[in-house]
Each structure stands twice: as structure tokens, then as C-alpha cells.
Amino acid sequence: MAYVIDEETRYEAVRSRDARFDGEFFFAVETTGIYCRPSCPAVTPKRKNVRYYTTAAAAQTSGFRACRRCRPDAVPGSADWNVRADVVGRAMRMIGDGVVDREGVPGLAVRLGYSARQVQRQLTAELGAGPVALARAQRAHTARVLLQTTDLPVTEIAFAAGFASVRQFNDTIRAVYALTPTALRAAAPRRGTARATPAAGIPLRLAHRGPYRADAVFDLLAAEAVTGVEEVTGERGARTFRRTLRLPYGTGIVAVAETHHDTGVGTGSAGEALHRGGWLDARLHLGDLRDLTTAVQRLRRLFDLDADPYAVDERLGADPRLAPLVAARPGLRSPGAADPEEFAVRALVGRRGAERLVARYGTPLDAACGGLTHLFPAPADLTAEPGAPGALATALADGSLRLDAGADRDDAEAALRALPGLDARTAALVRMRALGDPDVAPPGGPGPVPDAWRPWRSYAVRHLAGEHPDAAGEGRDA
């Protein structure tokens, strides 16, 4: 956030318990050994005792433990990692997707095109923690979620969270939370319901900052839903989005509720609820619990939960053309994609074309779950398709086109535009949605999109599209 410029500003955010800064920085108190989110309700510490960190991992590396009151590990991620296209931004997106847990630091470095030493140096210099420490903080958070929401044995949780051994798991939990895993489980807040079993799925709170226009997001997801892979059920305002997921270790089914919890609620246009900070309720059913971290991050990108609506609305609301739209729908999000490769195919062939591909090539679930019957076909399953779909699938399957969380956006767009039958508009949509770029203006969209709206042109497109997703160019209906 550009307005976090010095320690004076940061301390004022801590003093005023300003939730806008949660996840953008953390503060630690030298006299207590605890680190917190800026909105922590505890007594404000003396300025001389406060230290500031860009990431929770940096605070942990410096020897501070997480506050049990404000749970700083549960804040939304920094919007910087979606905006930034440099090595640090790309690395943070890949670490969030679980690349370090699956492939180690060497695998992360190969994907970035740098040596492991260069990656370590750049992350440590800017964030105060290297890739191992950042992944460790993420594993600790995943473990806490599993400990406090499920009755899984502690040993299963250790490996599901990505730890190499039970000893490493125990040592990390003690270091981060100053509790044993058993004590951390016992400290879980009781909300009147029993902890979940694996069969019932894992209940999650997907935190966001600021206002969140869930209605607009669910309208778009309902308009795009591919039969068999996705469904949106219920009445507007109380809908549930469900879909199947293809994940690194197995498969999953997720359900996310439109009705959600907030730290404050106001009223938008036409009396619609405007949520001012809080979370979306979700439930994950996973074939392999090691996929939890990756599944959560992909949902966060799909629902654009790490956005900074204050910065977006401030910039776009200053434009006379957009000001009334922003005032009517503050906190409007620019949704991403649950599966970047899947979205690229769907953007090319349209909804009906995607349903045809699912019927022909999709992987059936072992047992249907409501209207969910299939996984969307993997690129390798579509290479025999004639024309542009087959060319796109082949490029994805052989790695000549990368759309993973850390892909270079410029390189990916260039590779897309080089494919036969794939135009500039579709390439821009893939960049906006599959790669989560907040600053894309697809050609042929609803009116001119000036540079003055940078770096939030993707959000401007959403405002201009209004209640008609197709106006934003959501792929072909073929």
C-alpha cells in the first residue's frame, strides 16, 4: 500500500487499530515477544518497543510468536503480490501455491529462472525472510487450521500441512504459537458445533479486507458456470458456489457461501448489503489433505480476497466517469480463476464449448455430488482437439506456455498471442483472470480504458461491465 511510507504512519495505524493495513504489515512488541496485525484489540504498545515487518515469516524469523488474540496468520494476504510482476511478487504467489512444499527452493528457483541463492537473497533483502521461512509460516497456519477445525490425528496433520517430520511440526508450532499442537487444538474457539471430520469437509473462513461485493462475484460465477464442473444454487443473496478442483496431489470439491460474516455492514445501492471486512464461509472436501494450502490459495485468487479495495476505489473513484459506479458498488472485485489452465481453454471456446469438452474428455468423479459430476479435462487430454483448442492444450501440456501462479505475465501473453486462432482479446482475458493481473484492459471491452486508471484497470472493466459479465468479454459462446 503506497500510503504506508514510514514508521510514523505505521504506528498511527497500530494506534488506531486500522484494519485496512491487516496483512500489509505486521508489528512486534519487544517487551512481550509477540507479533500482531495492526488492528489487534490489545493495549497499544509504546512506540519505542515496536518493530515492523512486511511478512509474518519475518517476525517469526526474528523470534516473535503469533498473538493468540488477533491471530495475525489469518489476515488477508498483501495486495502487493497480485500487483507486482517482479521476481519477489512472482515468488510470493508461487510460495502461496505450495511450490516450495512440493518442489523445494530449487524448484521455485527453476520456475523463476534464477539460482536458489539469488532467490534467497532477493526475498531476504526485501521481506526479511527467505523462501524456506515463508513456506514454514504458511505450513504453521495450515496446521493451525487443521488442528482447530478437524479431529484428525496430530501426526496426520503434520504431514498434511507439509512438514517433513512430526518433530519439525512440533518445533514449528511451539516456536510460532508458544503452544504444543495439543494445547493449540484445545485453545480453539468454540462456536457451538463439533469439529469437522474428513468426510464432512474442512470448514474455512476466507478473510478479506474492506468492503466486498459478493453479489457481483456470484453473479459472474453463475453466468460462467460449466455444467458438471460448477454450480451456483440458492436465491440471490444466499447462494452457494460449488465446483470440482484438480489439485497437485488429488481432487477436491469446494463450497463457498455468498452470505458471509463481517466486522461491519453498511448499505449499498438498492438496499444491498455492503460488507466492510470479514470473511467468506467455505468448506473443502479433499482427496489428499496435502492439497489444503494450494486449494485455499486458488480460492483466494478466484474470489480476489487479497485485493486492497481502499486503494482501488480511491484511484478509480477520482475519475468522473467511474465515480458514480464506484460509489454505487464500493469493494467491487476482479475475480480470478480456480484453475488457470482451465480458464484459458474456457476463455477460448466459451461456456457451451467448455461443456462439450467436459462431456467428451472430463474425468468423472467416483460419485456425483449434487450437480457436480466431472473434473474439467487436463490440457494433456485435449491435445487431440482440432484447431485453436488443441494448439492451446498442447502448449500448456508441453510447458511452452506457463500459466501457474508465478508465471511471467508478459511472457505468457506473448505466448498466447503467438498461438493460432487465439486473438488479443482472449489473451488479455487470460492475463486478467488466469494470471490475476489487476491492470488489464481487454480490447473490445465496454468503452475506452485510460492509463489514468492504472494499476487497477481490471477493476475499472468490472465497473463498466455492470451487471452484464459478457460486456467484459468473458470468452466466446461457441
Secondary structure, 3 states (H helix, E strand, C coil): CCCCCCHHHHHHHHHCCCHHHECCEEEEECCCCEEECCCCCCCCCCHHHEEEECCHHHHHHCCCEECCCCCHHHCCCCCHHHHCCCHHHHHHHHHHCCHHHHHHHHHHHHHHCCCHHHHHHHHHHHHCCCHHHHHHHHHHHHHHHHHHHECCCHHHHHHHCCCCCHHHHHHHHHHHHCCCHHHHHHCCCCCCCCCECHHHCEEEEEEECCCECHHHHHHHHHHHCCCCCEEEECCCCCCEEEEEEECCCCEEEEEEECCCEECCEEECHHHCEEECCEEEEEEEEECCHHHHHHHHHHHHHHCCCCCCHHHHHHHHHCCCCCHHHHHHCCCCCCCCCCCHHHHHHHHHHHHHHHHHHHHHHCEEEEEEECCEEEECCCHHHCCCCCHHHHHHHHHHHHCCCCCCCCCCHHHHHHHHHCCCCCCHHHHHHHHHHCCCCCCCCCCCCCCCCCHHHCCCHHHHHHHHHCCCHHHHCCCCCC
